[in-house]
Amino acid sequence: MDHGEDSIFDHSESTTHVLMIRSFFHAFSFREYRWLWVITTLTNSASWTFTLIVTWQAYALTHSSTWSGAVMFATLIPNIVGAPIAGVLADLMDRRVLMLFACVIEVAVTVVLSVLTQFHHIDPAGLLVLTLLFGFASSALSVMLSSLVPAVVPEERLFNALSLQAVAQRGTEFVGPALASPLLIIYGPGVAYLLATLFYVLSAAAVFLLSKVDVHAAPDADSTKRHVFAPLLDGFTYVRKNRTIGLLVSLVGLHCALTMAYMGMLPQYVKVTLHSSTVFYGVVVSAIGLGSILGTLLLAGVKDVGFRGMLYWITALLSGGSLVFFALSRSPSLALLAIVLVGASQAVFMTLSLGYIQQLSVKHMTGRVTSFYLVLAGGFMSLANLAYGSLSTVVAPDWIMGLTGMLFMLVVGIYGLSSAQFRTVWRSGAFIPRGGDTPTVSS
């Protein structure tokens, strides 16, 4: 009898563990989401592989963080121009066609860079131009992939799906550099670029396995009476009138400008401040991704809405605080611990921000609202990378990172003191639309 009771207890405990694991990965029960996740993993692995190689190559060619910052600027600045256009197209066209076209451009860019590098015909100006083209295609891919998430999973699974998506988006900061670093060290950037090419080829193949997802057109749209820029202006008007979304998007922009624009300074910080090598640079970039994986996996398992709101606040503050910790680190071990915290806190904060923004948006505006999120994120980050890269020629990178990290913590405090909406999310775990907001019920 006792043995039977033990068996029942063991079976019950085993079932509980299985259910807990399934709750972490529930979004994977939807076929379209699984393929979307695969594409996101491949394209982001390629993107971070490219980022690792191009920033190091720029620094190796010029021995200047100004050029490292410039190539990061070229990677991200297309978000300001390209993302809004991609957002409009995402709301009007078959997103699979757009993704496939973007993958083809990325394949062409990485192959050309590989060939030019192998034959020693690459210079900083050429590197900058090709990186800019890469940035436009990457911007379009980001909009398509992010805007598809609420279209392929039900609303109650949105945060779980976005968390798992963030594992792919930010966690590949670990996978891409971890695979590319040995190639970069042993064979040089010419061969390493081909790893990014392979990822994009596989991404293009996976797009064919993704079914067509219906586009939610605005119910009152009359394309025969509207000019070509009308959908874009509609998106701007929607975000401007929805003050809650505006609050979230503005904080994302400040977060990216103040805490996430350190990649252009990272090669100089590793070589000059930490007195380390190319090998350790690859380890540091991979550690950012490791932190992102840990943070977003934790978020994927969060069911309590109130705790989700607390995490939003905590990771906002920790994004700045962990960057200060990294700036103050003077040993490789402390630097690695700090950068893992940087990756974890930033990934969770950005994922929660996108989730709240998409949750508050009507379906036929999802592509455009997501694009404005990326405009602020990528645009501010690109400008800050350029500025910090130039500034680091006269001010040490650790000073810049430390000061910007503290400044963002101050910004979070100001938002908390001045915004009832921001305080509400701490208590309830949700942003409650204000009286002046446009309707947020899906059409």
Contacts in CASP RR format, 6 or more apart in sequence:
PFRMAT RR
TARGET T0000
AUTHOR 0000-0000-0000
METHOD contacts of the structure
MODEL  1
MDHGEDSIFDHSESTTHVLMIRSFFHAFSFREYRWLWVITTLTNSASWTF
TLIVTWQAYALTHSSTWSGAVMFATLIPNIVGAPIAGVLADLMDRRVLML
FACVIEVAVTVVLSVLTQFHHIDPAGLLVLTLLFGFASSALSVMLSSLVP
AVVPEERLFNALSLQAVAQRGTEFVGPALASPLLIIYGPGVAYLLATLFY
VLSAAAVFLLSKVDVHAAPDADSTKRHVFAPLLDGFTYVRKNRTIGLLVS
LVGLHCALTMAYMGMLPQYVKVTLHSSTVFYGVVVSAIGLGSILGTLLLA
GVKDVGFRGMLYWITALLSGGSLVFFALSRSPSLALLAIVLVGASQAVFM
TLSLGYIQQLSVKHMTGRVTSFYLVLAGGFMSLANLAYGSLSTVVAPDWI
MGLTGMLFMLVVGIYGLSSAQFRTVWRSGAFIPRGGDTPTVSS
23 160 0 8 1.000
23 301 0 8 1.000
23 303 0 8 1.000
24 160 0 8 1.000
24 297 0 8 1.000
24 300 0 8 1.000
24 301 0 8 1.000
25 164 0 8 1.000
25 300 0 8 1.000
26 157 0 8 1.000
26 160 0 8 1.000
27 33 0 8 1.000
27 37 0 8 1.000
27 153 0 8 1.000
27 157 0 8 1.000
27 160 0 8 1.000
27 161 0 8 1.000
27 164 0 8 1.000
28 34 0 8 1.000
28 37 0 8 1.000
28 164 0 8 1.000
30 152 0 8 1.000
30 153 0 8 1.000
30 157 0 8 1.000
31 211 0 8 1.000
32 152 0 8 1.000
32 210 0 8 1.000
32 211 0 8 1.000
32 213 0 8 1.000
33 149 0 8 1.000
33 152 0 8 1.000
33 153 0 8 1.000
33 161 0 8 1.000
35 206 0 8 1.000
35 209 0 8 1.000
35 210 0 8 1.000
36 145 0 8 1.000
36 148 0 8 1.000
36 149 0 8 1.000
36 152 0 8 1.000
36 165 0 8 1.000
36 210 0 8 1.000
37 164 0 8 1.000
37 165 0 8 1.000
37 168 0 8 1.000
38 206 0 8 1.000
39 99 0 8 1.000
39 145 0 8 1.000
39 203 0 8 1.000
39 206 0 8 1.000
39 207 0 8 1.000
39 210 0 8 1.000
40 145 0 8 1.000
40 165 0 8 1.000
40 168 0 8 1.000
40 169 0 8 1.000
41 168 0 8 1.000
41 172 0 8 1.000
41 175 0 8 1.000
42 199 0 8 1.000
42 200 0 8 1.000
42 202 0 8 1.000
42 203 0 8 1.000
42 206 0 8 1.000
43 103 0 8 1.000
43 106 0 8 1.000
43 138 0 8 1.000
43 141 0 8 1.000
43 145 0 8 1.000
43 199 0 8 1.000
43 200 0 8 1.000
43 203 0 8 1.000
44 168 0 8 1.000
44 169 0 8 1.000
44 170 0 8 1.000
44 171 0 8 1.000
44 172 0 8 1.000
45 172 0 8 1.000
45 175 0 8 1.000
45 176 0 8 1.000
45 179 0 8 1.000
45 199 0 8 1.000
46 106 0 8 1.000
46 110 0 8 1.000
46 176 0 8 1.000
46 195 0 8 1.000
46 196 0 8 1.000
46 197 0 8 1.000
46 199 0 8 1.000
46 200 0 8 1.000
46 203 0 8 1.000
47 138 0 8 1.000
47 172 0 8 1.000
47 196 0 8 1.000
48 172 0 8 1.000
48 173 0 8 1.000
48 175 0 8 1.000
48 176 0 8 1.000
48 177 0 8 1.000
48 285 0 8 1.000
48 289 0 8 1.000
49 176 0 8 1.000
49 177 0 8 1.000
49 179 0 8 1.000
49 180 0 8 1.000
49 192 0 8 1.000
49 195 0 8 1.000
49 196 0 8 1.000
49 199 0 8 1.000
50 75 0 8 1.000
50 110 0 8 1.000
50 134 0 8 1.000
50 193 0 8 1.000
50 196 0 8 1.000
51 72 0 8 1.000
51 75 0 8 1.000
51 263 0 8 1.000
51 285 0 8 1.000
52 176 0 8 1.000
52 177 0 8 1.000
52 180 0 8 1.000
52 181 0 8 1.000
52 184 0 8 1.000
52 192 0 8 1.000
52 282 0 8 1.000
52 285 0 8 1.000
53 180 0 8 1.000
53 184 0 8 1.000
53 189 0 8 1.000
53 192 0 8 1.000
53 193 0 8 1.000
53 196 0 8 1.000
54 71 0 8 1.000
54 75 0 8 1.000
54 113 0 8 1.000
54 127 0 8 1.000
54 131 0 8 1.000
54 189 0 8 1.000
55 68 0 8 1.000
55 69 0 8 1.000
55 71 0 8 1.000
55 72 0 8 1.000
55 263 0 8 1.000
55 264 0 8 1.000
55 266 0 8 1.000
55 267 0 8 1.000
56 184 0 8 1.000
56 189 0 8 1.000
56 267 0 8 1.000
56 278 0 8 1.000
56 281 0 8 1.000
57 117 0 8 1.000
57 122 0 8 1.000
57 127 0 8 1.000
57 189 0 8 1.000
58 67 0 8 1.000
58 68 0 8 1.000
58 69 0 8 1.000
58 70 0 8 1.000
58 71 0 8 1.000
58 124 0 8 1.000
58 127 0 8 1.000
59 65 0 8 1.000
59 67 0 8 1.000
59 68 0 8 1.000
59 267 0 8 1.000
59 268 0 8 1.000
61 67 0 8 1.000
61 122 0 8 1.000
61 123 0 8 1.000
61 124 0 8 1.000
61 127 0 8 1.000
62 124 0 8 1.000
64 393 0 8 1.000
65 264 0 8 1.000
65 265 0 8 1.000
65 267 0 8 1.000
65 268 0 8 1.000
65 389 0 8 1.000
65 390 0 8 1.000
65 392 0 8 1.000
65 393 0 8 1.000
65 397 0 8 1.000
66 389 0 8 1.000
66 390 0 8 1.000
66 392 0 8 1.000
66 393 0 8 1.000
67 124 0 8 1.000
67 128 0 8 1.000
68 263 0 8 1.000
68 264 0 8 1.000
68 265 0 8 1.000
68 266 0 8 1.000
68 267 0 8 1.000
68 268 0 8 1.000
68 389 0 8 1.000
69 263 0 8 1.000
69 264 0 8 1.000
69 265 0 8 1.000
69 385 0 8 1.000
69 386 0 8 1.000
69 388 0 8 1.000
69 389 0 8 1.000
69 390 0 8 1.000
70 124 0 8 1.000
70 128 0 8 1.000
70 386 0 8 1.000
70 389 0 8 1.000
71 127 0 8 1.000
71 128 0 8 1.000
71 131 0 8 1.000
71 264 0 8 1.000
72 261 0 8 1.000
72 263 0 8 1.000
72 264 0 8 1.000
72 381 0 8 1.000
72 382 0 8 1.000
72 385 0 8 1.000
72 386 0 8 1.000
73 382 0 8 1.000
73 383 0 8 1.000
73 385 0 8 1.000
73 386 0 8 1.000
74 128 0 8 1.000
74 129 0 8 1.000
74 131 0 8 1.000
74 132 0 8 1.000
74 134 0 8 1.000
74 135 0 8 1.000
74 382 0 8 1.000
75 131 0 8 1.000
75 132 0 8 1.000
75 134 0 8 1.000
75 135 0 8 1.000
75 138 0 8 1.000
75 382 0 8 1.000
76 135 0 8 1.000
76 378 0 8 1.000
76 379 0 8 1.000
76 381 0 8 1.000
76 382 0 8 1.000
76 385 0 8 1.000
77 132 0 8 1.000
77 135 0 8 1.000
77 378 0 8 1.000
77 379 0 8 1.000
77 382 0 8 1.000
77 383 0 8 1.000
78 132 0 8 1.000
78 135 0 8 1.000
78 136 0 8 1.000
78 138 0 8 1.000
78 139 0 8 1.000
79 139 0 8 1.000
79 142 0 8 1.000
79 374 0 8 1.000
79 375 0 8 1.000
79 377 0 8 1.000
79 378 0 8 1.000
79 379 0 8 1.000
79 382 0 8 1.000
80 375 0 8 1.000
80 378 0 8 1.000
80 379 0 8 1.000
80 382 0 8 1.000
81 136 0 8 1.000
82 136 0 8 1.000
82 139 0 8 1.000
82 140 0 8 1.000
83 139 0 8 1.000
83 140 0 8 1.000
83 142 0 8 1.000
83 143 0 8 1.000
83 371 0 8 1.000
83 372 0 8 1.000
83 374 0 8 1.000
83 375 0 8 1.000
83 378 0 8 1.000
84 232 0 8 1.000
84 368 0 8 1.000
84 371 0 8 1.000
84 372 0 8 1.000
84 375 0 8 1.000
85 232 0 8 1.000
86 98 0 8 1.000
86 139 0 8 1.000
86 140 0 8 1.000
86 143 0 8 1.000
86 144 0 8 1.000
86 371 0 8 1.000
87 143 0 8 1.000
87 147 0 8 1.000
87 367 0 8 1.000
87 368 0 8 1.000
87 370 0 8 1.000
87 371 0 8 1.000
88 231 0 8 1.000
88 232 0 8 1.000
88 367 0 8 1.000
88 368 0 8 1.000
88 371 0 8 1.000
89 95 0 8 1.000
89 98 0 8 1.000
89 140 0 8 1.000
90 98 0 8 1.000
90 143 0 8 1.000
90 144 0 8 1.000
90 147 0 8 1.000
90 366 0 8 1.000
90 367 0 8 1.000
90 368 0 8 1.000
90 370 0 8 1.000
90 371 0 8 1.000
91 147 0 8 1.000
91 215 0 8 1.000
91 216 0 8 1.000
91 217 0 8 1.000
91 231 0 8 1.000
91 364 0 8 1.000
91 365 0 8 1.000
91 366 0 8 1.000
91 367 0 8 1.000
91 368 0 8 1.000
92 215 0 8 1.000
92 217 0 8 1.000
92 231 0 8 1.000
93 215 0 8 1.000
94 212 0 8 1.000
94 215 0 8 1.000
95 144 0 8 1.000
95 147 0 8 1.000
95 148 0 8 1.000
95 213 0 8 1.000
96 207 0 8 1.000
96 208 0 8 1.000
96 210 0 8 1.000
96 212 0 8 1.000
98 140 0 8 1.000
98 144 0 8 1.000
99 140 0 8 1.000
99 141 0 8 1.000
99 144 0 8 1.000
99 145 0 8 1.000
99 203 0 8 1.000
99 207 0 8 1.000
100 204 0 8 1.000
100 207 0 8 1.000
100 208 0 8 1.000
101 140 0 8 1.000
102 137 0 8 1.000
102 138 0 8 1.000
102 140 0 8 1.000
102 141 0 8 1.000
102 144 0 8 1.000
103 137 0 8 1.000
103 141 0 8 1.000
103 200 0 8 1.000
103 201 0 8 1.000
103 203 0 8 1.000
103 204 0 8 1.000
103 207 0 8 1.000
104 204 0 8 1.000
105 133 0 8 1.000
105 134 0 8 1.000
105 136 0 8 1.000
105 137 0 8 1.000
106 134 0 8 1.000
106 137 0 8 1.000
106 138 0 8 1.000
106 141 0 8 1.000
106 196 0 8 1.000
106 200 0 8 1.000
107 197 0 8 1.000
107 200 0 8 1.000
107 201 0 8 1.000
107 204 0 8 1.000
109 130 0 8 1.000
109 133 0 8 1.000
109 134 0 8 1.000
109 137 0 8 1.000
110 134 0 8 1.000
110 193 0 8 1.000
110 194 0 8 1.000
110 196 0 8 1.000
110 197 0 8 1.000
110 200 0 8 1.000
111 193 0 8 1.000
111 194 0 8 1.000
111 197 0 8 1.000
112 130 0 8 1.000
113 122 0 8 1.000
113 127 0 8 1.000
113 130 0 8 1.000
113 189 0 8 1.000
113 190 0 8 1.000
113 193 0 8 1.000
114 190 0 8 1.000
114 191 0 8 1.000
114 193 0 8 1.000
114 194 0 8 1.000
114 197 0 8 1.000
116 122 0 8 1.000
116 126 0 8 1.000
117 188 0 8 1.000
117 189 0 8 1.000
117 190 0 8 1.000
117 193 0 8 1.000
118 190 0 8 1.000
118 191 0 8 1.000
139 374 0 8 1.000
142 374 0 8 1.000
143 367 0 8 1.000
143 370 0 8 1.000
143 371 0 8 1.000
143 374 0 8 1.000
145 165 0 8 1.000
146 165 0 8 1.000
146 354 0 8 1.000
146 370 0 8 1.000
146 373 0 8 1.000
146 374 0 8 1.000
147 366 0 8 1.000
147 367 0 8 1.000
147 370 0 8 1.000
147 371 0 8 1.000
148 213 0 8 1.000
149 158 0 8 1.000
149 161 0 8 1.000
149 162 0 8 1.000
149 165 0 8 1.000
149 358 0 8 1.000
150 158 0 8 1.000
150 358 0 8 1.000
150 363 0 8 1.000
150 366 0 8 1.000
151 213 0 8 1.000
151 214 0 8 1.000
151 216 0 8 1.000
151 363 0 8 1.000
151 366 0 8 1.000
152 161 0 8 1.000
152 213 0 8 1.000
153 160 0 8 1.000
153 161 0 8 1.000
155 359 0 8 1.000
158 355 0 8 1.000
158 358 0 8 1.000
158 359 0 8 1.000
159 299 0 8 1.000
159 302 0 8 1.000
159 308 0 8 1.000
159 352 0 8 1.000
159 355 0 8 1.000
160 300 0 8 1.000
160 301 0 8 1.000
162 351 0 8 1.000
162 354 0 8 1.000
162 355 0 8 1.000
162 358 0 8 1.000
163 296 0 8 1.000
163 297 0 8 1.000
163 299 0 8 1.000
163 300 0 8 1.000
163 301 0 8 1.000
163 302 0 8 1.000
163 351 0 8 1.000
164 296 0 8 1.000
164 300 0 8 1.000
165 351 0 8 1.000
166 292 0 8 1.000
166 296 0 8 1.000
166 299 0 8 1.000
166 347 0 8 1.000
166 348 0 8 1.000
166 350 0 8 1.000
166 351 0 8 1.000
167 292 0 8 1.000
167 293 0 8 1.000
167 296 0 8 1.000
167 297 0 8 1.000
167 300 0 8 1.000
169 292 0 8 1.000
170 289 0 8 1.000
170 292 0 8 1.000
170 293 0 8 1.000
170 296 0 8 1.000
170 343 0 8 1.000
170 346 0 8 1.000
170 347 0 8 1.000
170 350 0 8 1.000
171 289 0 8 1.000
171 290 0 8 1.000
171 291 0 8 1.000
171 292 0 8 1.000
171 293 0 8 1.000
171 296 0 8 1.000
171 347 0 8 1.000
172 289 0 8 1.000
173 285 0 8 1.000
173 286 0 8 1.000
173 288 0 8 1.000
173 289 0 8 1.000
173 292 0 8 1.000
173 343 0 8 1.000
174 286 0 8 1.000
174 287 0 8 1.000
174 288 0 8 1.000
174 289 0 8 1.000
174 290 0 8 1.000
174 291 0 8 1.000
174 292 0 8 1.000
174 293 0 8 1.000
175 289 0 8 1.000
176 195 0 8 1.000
176 286 0 8 1.000
177 282 0 8 1.000
177 285 0 8 1.000
177 286 0 8 1.000
177 289 0 8 1.000
178 282 0 8 1.000
178 286 0 8 1.000
179 195 0 8 1.000
180 192 0 8 1.000
180 195 0 8 1.000
180 196 0 8 1.000
181 278 0 8 1.000
181 279 0 8 1.000
181 282 0 8 1.000
181 283 0 8 1.000
181 285 0 8 1.000
181 286 0 8 1.000
183 191 0 8 1.000
183 192 0 8 1.000
183 195 0 8 1.000
184 192 0 8 1.000
184 278 0 8 1.000
184 282 0 8 1.000
185 278 0 8 1.000
185 279 0 8 1.000
216 363 0 8 1.000
216 364 0 8 1.000
216 366 0 8 1.000
216 442 0 8 1.000
216 443 0 8 1.000
217 364 0 8 1.000
218 234 0 8 1.000
218 364 0 8 1.000
218 365 0 8 1.000
218 443 0 8 1.000
219 364 0 8 1.000
219 443 0 8 1.000
231 368 0 8 1.000
232 368 0 8 1.000
234 365 0 8 1.000
234 368 0 8 1.000
235 365 0 8 1.000
235 368 0 8 1.000
235 369 0 8 1.000
235 372 0 8 1.000
236 372 0 8 1.000
238 361 0 8 1.000
238 362 0 8 1.000
238 365 0 8 1.000
238 368 0 8 1.000
238 369 0 8 1.000
238 438 0 8 1.000
239 245 0 8 1.000
239 246 0 8 1.000
239 249 0 8 1.000
239 368 0 8 1.000
239 369 0 8 1.000
239 372 0 8 1.000
240 246 0 8 1.000
241 436 0 8 1.000
241 437 0 8 1.000
241 438 0 8 1.000
242 360 0 8 1.000
242 361 0 8 1.000
242 433 0 8 1.000
242 437 0 8 1.000
242 438 0 8 1.000
242 440 0 8 1.000
243 434 0 8 1.000
243 436 0 8 1.000
243 437 0 8 1.000
244 360 0 8 1.000
244 421 0 8 1.000
244 431 0 8 1.000
244 432 0 8 1.000
244 433 0 8 1.000
244 434 0 8 1.000
244 437 0 8 1.000
245 357 0 8 1.000
245 360 0 8 1.000
245 361 0 8 1.000
245 369 0 8 1.000
245 437 0 8 1.000
247 415 0 8 1.000
247 419 0 8 1.000
247 421 0 8 1.000
247 422 0 8 1.000
247 431 0 8 1.000
248 353 0 8 1.000
248 356 0 8 1.000
248 357 0 8 1.000
248 360 0 8 1.000
248 431 0 8 1.000
249 357 0 8 1.000
249 372 0 8 1.000
249 373 0 8 1.000
249 376 0 8 1.000
250 376 0 8 1.000
251 316 0 8 1.000
251 353 0 8 1.000
251 411 0 8 1.000
251 412 0 8 1.000
251 415 0 8 1.000
252 350 0 8 1.000
252 353 0 8 1.000
252 373 0 8 1.000
252 376 0 8 1.000
252 377 0 8 1.000
253 376 0 8 1.000
253 377 0 8 1.000
253 380 0 8 1.000
254 380 0 8 1.000
254 408 0 8 1.000
254 411 0 8 1.000
255 316 0 8 1.000
255 319 0 8 1.000
255 346 0 8 1.000
255 349 0 8 1.000
255 350 0 8 1.000
255 353 0 8 1.000
255 408 0 8 1.000
256 376 0 8 1.000
256 377 0 8 1.000
256 378 0 8 1.000
256 379 0 8 1.000
256 380 0 8 1.000
256 381 0 8 1.000
256 384 0 8 1.000
257 380 0 8 1.000
257 381 0 8 1.000
257 383 0 8 1.000
257 384 0 8 1.000
257 404 0 8 1.000
258 320 0 8 1.000
258 384 0 8 1.000
258 404 0 8 1.000
258 405 0 8 1.000
258 407 0 8 1.000
258 408 0 8 1.000
258 411 0 8 1.000
259 319 0 8 1.000
259 320 0 8 1.000
259 323 0 8 1.000
259 342 0 8 1.000
259 346 0 8 1.000
259 404 0 8 1.000
259 405 0 8 1.000
259 408 0 8 1.000
260 346 0 8 1.000
260 381 0 8 1.000
261 380 0 8 1.000
261 381 0 8 1.000
261 384 0 8 1.000
261 385 0 8 1.000
261 387 0 8 1.000
261 388 0 8 1.000
261 404 0 8 1.000
262 269 0 8 1.000
262 323 0 8 1.000
262 388 0 8 1.000
262 397 0 8 1.000
262 401 0 8 1.000
263 385 0 8 1.000
264 385 0 8 1.000
264 388 0 8 1.000
264 389 0 8 1.000
265 388 0 8 1.000
265 389 0 8 1.000
265 392 0 8 1.000
265 397 0 8 1.000
265 400 0 8 1.000
265 401 0 8 1.000
266 281 0 8 1.000
266 284 0 8 1.000
266 285 0 8 1.000
266 397 0 8 1.000
267 281 0 8 1.000
268 392 0 8 1.000
268 397 0 8 1.000
269 397 0 8 1.000
269 398 0 8 1.000
269 401 0 8 1.000
270 276 0 8 1.000
270 277 0 8 1.000
270 280 0 8 1.000
270 281 0 8 1.000
270 284 0 8 1.000
271 277 0 8 1.000
271 281 0 8 1.000
272 396 0 8 1.000
272 397 0 8 1.000
273 330 0 8 1.000
273 396 0 8 1.000
273 397 0 8 1.000
273 398 0 8 1.000
274 280 0 8 1.000
274 329 0 8 1.000
274 330 0 8 1.000
274 331 0 8 1.000
274 332 0 8 1.000
274 335 0 8 1.000
276 332 0 8 1.000
280 332 0 8 1.000
283 336 0 8 1.000
284 335 0 8 1.000
284 336 0 8 1.000
284 339 0 8 1.000
287 336 0 8 1.000
287 339 0 8 1.000
287 340 0 8 1.000
288 339 0 8 1.000
288 340 0 8 1.000
288 342 0 8 1.000
288 343 0 8 1.000
289 343 0 8 1.000
289 347 0 8 1.000
290 340 0 8 1.000
291 340 0 8 1.000
291 341 0 8 1.000
291 342 0 8 1.000
291 343 0 8 1.000
291 344 0 8 1.000
291 347 0 8 1.000
292 343 0 8 1.000
292 344 0 8 1.000
292 346 0 8 1.000
292 347 0 8 1.000
294 340 0 8 1.000
294 344 0 8 1.000
295 343 0 8 1.000
295 344 0 8 1.000
295 345 0 8 1.000
295 347 0 8 1.000
295 348 0 8 1.000
296 347 0 8 1.000
296 348 0 8 1.000
296 351 0 8 1.000
298 344 0 8 1.000
298 348 0 8 1.000
299 308 0 8 1.000
299 311 0 8 1.000
299 348 0 8 1.000
299 351 0 8 1.000
299 352 0 8 1.000
302 308 0 8 1.000
302 311 0 8 1.000
305 428 0 8 1.000
305 429 0 8 1.000
305 430 0 8 1.000
306 427 0 8 1.000
306 428 0 8 1.000
306 429 0 8 1.000
307 429 0 8 1.000
308 352 0 8 1.000
308 429 0 8 1.000
309 352 0 8 1.000
309 425 0 8 1.000
309 426 0 8 1.000
309 428 0 8 1.000
309 429 0 8 1.000
309 430 0 8 1.000
310 426 0 8 1.000
310 429 0 8 1.000
311 348 0 8 1.000
311 352 0 8 1.000
312 349 0 8 1.000
312 352 0 8 1.000
312 353 0 8 1.000
312 356 0 8 1.000
312 425 0 8 1.000
312 426 0 8 1.000
312 429 0 8 1.000
313 412 0 8 1.000
313 425 0 8 1.000
313 426 0 8 1.000
315 344 0 8 1.000
315 345 0 8 1.000
315 346 0 8 1.000
315 348 0 8 1.000
315 349 0 8 1.000
315 352 0 8 1.000
316 349 0 8 1.000
316 412 0 8 1.000
317 409 0 8 1.000
317 412 0 8 1.000
318 341 0 8 1.000
318 345 0 8 1.000
319 342 0 8 1.000
319 345 0 8 1.000
319 346 0 8 1.000
319 349 0 8 1.000
319 405 0 8 1.000
319 408 0 8 1.000
320 345 0 8 1.000
320 404 0 8 1.000
320 405 0 8 1.000
320 406 0 8 1.000
320 408 0 8 1.000
320 409 0 8 1.000
321 405 0 8 1.000
321 406 0 8 1.000
321 409 0 8 1.000
322 338 0 8 1.000
322 341 0 8 1.000
322 342 0 8 1.000
322 343 0 8 1.000
322 344 0 8 1.000
322 345 0 8 1.000
323 342 0 8 1.000
323 401 0 8 1.000
323 402 0 8 1.000
323 404 0 8 1.000
323 405 0 8 1.000
323 408 0 8 1.000
324 401 0 8 1.000
324 402 0 8 1.000
324 405 0 8 1.000
324 406 0 8 1.000
324 409 0 8 1.000
325 334 0 8 1.000
325 338 0 8 1.000
325 341 0 8 1.000
326 335 0 8 1.000
326 338 0 8 1.000
326 339 0 8 1.000
326 341 0 8 1.000
326 342 0 8 1.000
326 401 0 8 1.000
327 397 0 8 1.000
327 398 0 8 1.000
327 399 0 8 1.000
327 400 0 8 1.000
327 401 0 8 1.000
327 402 0 8 1.000
327 405 0 8 1.000
328 398 0 8 1.000
328 402 0 8 1.000
329 335 0 8 1.000
329 337 0 8 1.000
329 338 0 8 1.000
350 377 0 8 1.000
353 373 0 8 1.000
354 370 0 8 1.000
354 373 0 8 1.000
356 425 0 8 1.000
356 430 0 8 1.000
356 431 0 8 1.000
357 369 0 8 1.000
357 370 0 8 1.000
357 373 0 8 1.000
358 366 0 8 1.000
358 369 0 8 1.000
358 370 0 8 1.000
360 431 0 8 1.000
360 433 0 8 1.000
360 437 0 8 1.000
360 440 0 8 1.000
361 369 0 8 1.000
361 440 0 8 1.000
362 439 0 8 1.000
362 440 0 8 1.000
362 441 0 8 1.000
362 442 0 8 1.000
362 443 0 8 1.000
363 442 0 8 1.000
363 443 0 8 1.000
364 443 0 8 1.000
384 404 0 8 1.000
388 397 0 8 1.000
388 400 0 8 1.000
388 404 0 8 1.000
391 400 0 8 1.000
392 400 0 8 1.000
415 422 0 8 1.000
416 422 0 8 1.000
416 423 0 8 1.000
421 431 0 8 1.000
421 432 0 8 1.000
421 434 0 8 1.000
424 430 0 8 1.000
424 431 0 8 1.000
424 432 0 8 1.000
425 431 0 8 1.000
433 440 0 8 1.000
END
